[in-house]
């Protein structure tokens, strides 16, 4: 069973398309007379709406994909203690991942900065995404090991639950 699991894991690792993840960062900065604590709150709010269609609409052209594709490929994270937003994109090409992350970060900044006079918060680029050198997906070696472990575990469980042959007690001399 472990060998079958390892073969299945190796097959999966060889056939899967490598996925690359690039991350762009945007920071919320208070304008004059703005409160730094407010910047943190707005960073959290902007992080929640970053993958909404209204924000992704502007990023479609630069990223070269539809808004629904962007929703599938982009993840956004915010920090609970810093007014920073991380925009990560995962695609099958390193350059596409960087272009997509940067397009969504730029679209988010542009949309947020339309209301900077009322919010007194401006979103500015902190760090642009660069094409990653290595895939974010698991390597063939790792998937082979995981498959082997899963196969070994299933084989061991099968041995534990299989029906056992019953042996009758042999009567001894009385």
FENTAPE-V924399 format. One record per residue. N is the residue number from 1. RES is the residue in one small letter. PSI is psi in degrees with one decimal (* if undefined). Layout:
n = (N:N)
res = (RES:RES)
psi = (PSI:PSI)
This chain:
n = (1:2:3:4:5:6:7:8:9:10:11:12:13:14:15:16:17:18:19:20:21:22:23:24:25:26:27:28:29:30:31:32:33:34:35:36:37:38:39:40:41:42:43:44:45:46:47:48:49:50:51:52:53:54:55:56:57:58:59:60:61:62:63:64:65:66:67:68:69:70:71:72:73:74:75:76:77:78:79:80:81:82:83:84:85:86:87:88:89:90:91:92:93:94:95:96:97:98:99:100:101:102:103:104:105:106:107:108:109:110:111:112:113:114:115:116:117:118:119:120:121:122:123:124:125:126:127:128:129:130:131:132:133:134:135:136:137:138:139:140:141:142:143:144:145:146:147:148:149:150:151:152:153:154:155:156:157:158:159:160:161:162:163:164:165:166:167:168:169:170:171:172:173:174)
res = (x:x:x:x:x:x:x:x:x:x:x:x:x:x:x:x:x:x:x:x:x:x:x:x:x:x:x:x:x:x:x:x:x:x:x:x:x:x:x:x:x:x:x:x:x:x:x:x:x:x:x:x:x:x:x:x:x:x:x:x:x:x:x:x:x:x:x:x:x:x:x:x:x:x:x:x:x:x:x:x:x:x:x:x:x:x:x:x:x:x:x:x:x:x:x:x:x:x:x:x:x:x:x:x:x:x:x:x:x:x:x:x:x:x:x:x:x:x:x:x:x:x:x:x:x:x:x:x:x:x:x:x:x:x:x:x:x:x:x:x:x:x:x:x:x:x:x:x:x:x:x:x:x:x:x:x:x:x:x:x:x:x:x:x:x:x:x:x:x:x:x:x:x:x)
psi = (-37.9:-38.1:-42.1:-42.1:-42.5:-40.2:-41.4:-43.3:-41.0:-40.0:-43.8:-45.5:-36.2:-32.2:-22.1:147.0:128.2:140.2:137.3:139.1:130.0:145.9:132.6:144.6:140.7:142.4:140.7:123.8:127.9:139.2:-177.6:139.0:16.9:150.8:128.6:-32.6:-33.2:-36.6:-39.2:-43.5:-42.2:-33.9:-42.1:-44.2:-45.1:-33.7:-33.9:-32.2:-0.2:-27.0:16.3:154.0:-33.8:-37.2:-42.8:-18.0:-40.8:-23.3:-12.3:-46.9:-47.9:-37.5:-21.1:31.9:163.7:165.4:-35.9:-35.3:-40.0:-40.7:-35.0:-32.6:-12.4:133.8:143.1:137.5:144.9:158.8:137.8:-16.0:7.0:142.5:54.7:143.3:126.7:123.2:111.6:135.8:137.2:120.2:-179.3:0.1:135.4:-44.1:-36.7:-37.1:-44.1:-44.6:-43.1:-46.7:-43.1:-37.5:-43.1:-40.4:-41.9:-42.1:-41.0:-45.6:-45.4:-46.8:-42.7:-35.2:-11.1:-25.5:18.8:-26.4:-34.6:-32.6:-22.3:26.6:133.2:134.6:126.5:148.0:135.2:-43.1:125.2:150.4:139.6:151.9:127.8:150.2:-32.6:148.4:151.9:-17.2:162.7:145.4:165.3:-37.8:-42.9:-43.7:-32.0:-45.5:-43.2:-43.2:-42.6:-43.3:-43.1:-42.7:-42.7:-41.4:-45.9:-39.3:-42.9:-40.9:-37.6:-38.3:-34.8:-33.2:-1.9:150.0:141.1:147.3:136.6:135.0:133.3:144.1:131.6:128.0:131.6:178.2:140.2:*)
